[in-house]
């Protein structure tokens, strides 16, 4: 992910908000407070770390524990190829038929 477009977007939003407030910090804060009054937070509000901890403990006590499944593994074709090569080498070593082929890098005239 390139961060430059994100930073440019943040800068553009900041400039727009500054222009809307007419470079006046007090006006900007008043506009933000008015917006917060029009759009109240719908979820629960946690005022301290202790309150958050107690809510978490209460939630863990009432909900069943999550099921333990197999972890999600991302398929990586390079790693899969390495595993195939190692497996074939392992079988060749056990059979005693490991043959190294020496190929010339270029033909001599």
ABEGO torsion letter per residue (X at the ends): XBAAAAAAAAAAAAAAAAAAAGGBAAAAAAAAAAAAAABBBABBBBABAAAAAAAAAAAAAABBBBBBBBBBBBBBAAAAAAAAAAAAAAAAAAAGABBBBBBBABBBX
